[in-house]
Amino acid sequence: MKVLQFSGGLDSLACLLLLHKVPSLTVVSVLTDGAYATTPVYLGHVQAAFPELHFISIHTKRQIEKFGHPVDIVPLRWTVLGQAARDSHDVRYQDAYSCCHRAIWAPLDRACRGLGAKVIYRGQRDDDRLRDPLPNGAIVDGVMMLYPIAKWTRSQVVEYVMEKAPDLMPPGYGDGELTSRDCIDCTAYLQDNQQRISNLPARERKRVNDLLGRWRDDVLTEMETMK
């Protein structure tokens, strides 16, 4: 079996457009408990455009209350262990990669392998800032990882999608966003997420910005204690 991991973003859509005629291709997506309400609607549009394919969506929980909000710099006293050591109970933070791994990357990998996948396709480019260190064509526990657009640039991806399926352009990209819309209240990856946060509805934008303001204060407090 061959599986395409579909994030709902621009790169994975380009892969879908490239690979949709691959025999027995299954498309797997993850919806976290922080997913945009519009994401299932968008996935439904994509599924309707490729009725010959089998689509699967898996639902996961990030466990924010237990592990904390994902951030790019983690102030130690507000982590799970930091609070346990200080016997404090307050806002918590975790590193962004751990949150994504727990809620997206690991469940997605388990789901694909559980389906019996022998080939997993990903919309990963060599010039991505964040990418799996496994090389294109790597085989892990009998499963080959392939990145069909590895050598493409972002502009080439945009041009290809606009040529092949402009009506399926993922939400946000036309408004200047740089990544797929994974979790609406994500407080990490700020190098890429500033525009996405600016585009949020007022209520969600205020909540995220309030969390970021508190996090910045906590990082500064942590740094002050190191002097």
C-alpha positions in Angstrom: 0.0 0.0 0.0 1.1 3.6 -0.7 0.0 6.4 1.5 0.1 10.2 1.1 0.3 12.2 4.4 -1.9 15.1 3.7 -1.7 18.2 6.0 -4.1 20.3 4.0 -1.3 22.6 3.1 0.1 23.7 -0.2 2.9 21.2 -0.5 0.8 18.2 0.3 -1.8 19.4 -2.2 0.9 19.6 -4.9 1.8 16.0 -4.0 -1.8 14.9 -4.3 -2.1 16.5 -7.7 1.0 14.7 -8.8 0.1 11.3 -7.3 -3.7 11.0 -7.5 -3.4 8.4 -10.3 -1.1 6.1 -8.3 -2.9 2.8 -7.9 -4.3 2.1 -4.4 -3.2 5.4 -3.0 -4.6 6.2 0.4 -4.6 9.8 1.7 -4.3 10.3 5.5 -4.8 13.5 7.4 -4.7 14.5 11.1 -7.2 16.7 12.9 -6.1 17.8 16.3 -8.4 19.1 19.0 -7.1 22.5 18.0 -8.0 22.2 14.3 -9.7 25.1 12.5 -13.5 24.6 12.1 -12.9 25.2 8.4 -10.4 22.3 8.0 -12.9 19.4 7.8 -14.8 21.5 5.2 -11.7 22.0 3.1 -10.8 18.3 3.4 -14.3 17.5 2.2 -13.8 19.7 -0.9 -10.5 17.9 -1.7 -12.0 14.5 -1.2 -14.9 15.4 -3.5 -12.4 16.4 -6.2 -10.7 12.9 -6.1 -13.6 10.4 -5.6 -11.4 7.6 -6.8 -9.1 7.9 -3.7 -9.6 6.6 -0.2 -9.3 9.4 2.4 -8.8 8.8 6.1 -8.9 11.5 8.9 -7.6 10.6 12.3 -8.5 12.7 15.4 -5.9 13.5 18.1 -5.6 15.4 21.4 -2.7 17.7 22.1 -3.1 17.5 25.9 -2.3 21.2 26.3 -3.6 21.3 30.0 -1.1 18.5 30.9 2.0 19.5 28.9 1.4 23.2 28.2 1.2 25.6 25.3 3.8 25.0 22.5 6.4 27.7 22.3 9.7 28.4 20.6 11.6 29.2 23.8 10.7 27.2 26.9 11.0 28.9 30.3 11.9 26.0 32.5 10.0 26.9 35.7 6.7 26.8 33.7 7.2 23.3 32.3 5.6 20.2 33.8 8.8 19.2 35.7 9.6 22.8 36.6 6.2 23.2 38.2 6.5 19.9 40.0 9.9 20.9 41.4 8.5 24.2 42.6 5.1 22.8 43.7 3.5 25.6 41.6 0.3 25.5 39.5 0.2 28.0 36.7 0.3 28.3 32.9 2.6 25.7 31.3 4.7 25.5 28.3 6.3 22.8 26.2 8.6 22.9 23.2 6.7 23.1 19.9 8.3 19.9 18.4 7.1 17.8 21.3 3.5 19.1 20.8 3.5 18.4 17.1 5.1 15.0 17.6 2.5 14.0 20.1 -0.5 15.3 18.3 0.5 15.0 14.6 3.7 13.4 13.6 3.6 10.2 15.7 -0.1 9.5 15.3 0.2 10.0 11.5 3.1 7.6 11.3 1.3 5.0 13.4 -1.8 5.3 11.3 0.1 4.9 8.0 2.0 1.9 9.3 -1.2 0.4 10.7 -2.7 0.5 7.2 0.2 -1.6 6.0 1.9 1.2 4.1 5.1 0.2 2.3 5.6 3.7 0.8 4.8 7.0 2.5 4.7 10.2 0.5 5.2 13.6 2.1 5.1 17.1 0.8 8.5 18.0 2.0 10.9 20.3 0.1 14.7 20.5 0.5 14.4 24.2 1.2 11.9 23.8 4.0 13.0 25.4 7.2 11.5 22.5 9.2 11.8 19.1 7.7 12.3 15.4 8.5 16.0 14.6 8.6 15.4 11.3 6.8 16.6 11.6 3.2 14.3 11.1 0.2 14.1 7.3 -0.4 15.1 6.3 3.1 13.6 3.0 4.3 12.7 2.7 8.0 11.4 -0.6 9.3 10.4 -1.7 5.8 8.7 1.6 4.8 10.1 3.8 2.2 9.8 7.6 2.6 9.4 9.6 -0.6 9.2 13.4 -1.1 8.0 13.9 -4.7 8.5 17.7 -4.6 11.8 17.7 -2.7 13.6 19.7 -5.4 10.8 22.2 -6.0 10.8 25.8 -4.8 7.9 27.3 -3.1 7.1 29.4 -6.1 7.1 26.3 -8.3 4.6 24.7 -5.9 2.3 27.7 -6.1 2.5 27.9 -9.9 1.7 24.1 -10.2 -1.3 24.3 -7.9 -2.6 27.4 -9.6 -2.3 25.7 -12.9 -3.8 22.3 -11.9 -6.4 23.1 -9.3 -6.7 26.8 -8.3 -10.1 26.1 -6.7 -8.4 23.8 -4.2 -5.9 26.4 -3.0 -5.7 25.8 0.8 -7.2 28.5 3.1 -4.8 31.2 4.2 -2.2 31.2 1.5 -4.0 33.8 -0.5 -3.9 36.0 2.6 -0.1 35.8 3.0 0.1 32.8 5.3 3.2 30.6 4.9 2.1 27.2 6.3 -0.8 24.8 6.6 -3.4 25.6 9.2 -2.8 22.9 11.7 -4.0 24.3 15.1 -5.9 27.6 15.4 -4.4 28.5 18.8 -0.8 27.5 18.1 1.6 29.8 19.9 4.8 28.5 18.3 6.7 28.7 15.0 6.4 32.5 15.1 8.9 32.9 12.3 6.3 31.6 10.0 3.1 32.1 11.9 2.8 35.9 12.4 0.5 36.4 9.4 -1.6 33.4 10.3 -2.2 34.9 13.8 -3.0 38.3 12.3 -5.6 36.6 10.1 -7.4 34.9 13.0 -11.0 36.0 13.9 -10.9 38.7 16.6 -11.7 36.4 19.6 -9.1 33.8 18.7 -6.5 36.4 17.8 -6.9 38.1 21.2 -6.5 34.8 23.0 -3.4 33.8 21.1 -1.8 37.2 21.5 -2.6 37.2 25.3 -0.9 33.9 25.6 2.1 35.1 23.7 2.3 38.2 25.9 2.3 36.1 29.0 4.9 33.8 27.5 7.2 36.7 26.6 7.0 37.9 30.2 7.7 34.5 31.6 10.8 34.1 29.3 12.1 37.5 30.5 11.5 36.5 34.1 13.4 33.2 33.6 16.3 35.1 32.1 16.4 37.6 35.0 16.9 34.7 37.5 20.0 33.7 35.6 21.9 36.9 36.2 
